[in-house]
Amino acid sequence: MKSIYDIVKDPCLTEKSNSLQEQRNTVTFRVASEANKIEIRKAVEQLFNVKVASVRTVTMRGKRKRVGAKSAGRTSDWKKAYITLSEGKINYLDEL
């Protein structure tokens, strides 16, 4: 069984996630690529002591990066979860 700390990695702090948190009570986390929605829901409820209404996930593609003139590569793919809260609030600065 996976640890809840392995499932939820860190929050995504962007302008879009900040506006979603203010308007729709939706928080955004970077999660493990192999985690499913049920595992993500349970992990967030246990970590932050909140009630989750819904979980949406998206797999983010890695970006192309160049190092020098000839060598090119890609960053790793990763998974993002949009979590809508029905009860409670998550303040990143206090929790993490």
Buried (B, 14 or more C-beta within 10 A) or exposed (E): EEEBEBBBBEBBEEEEBBEBBEEEBBBBBBBBEEBEBEBBBEBBBEBBEBEBEEBEBEEBEEEEEEEEEEEEEEEEEBBBBBBBBEEEEBEBEEEE
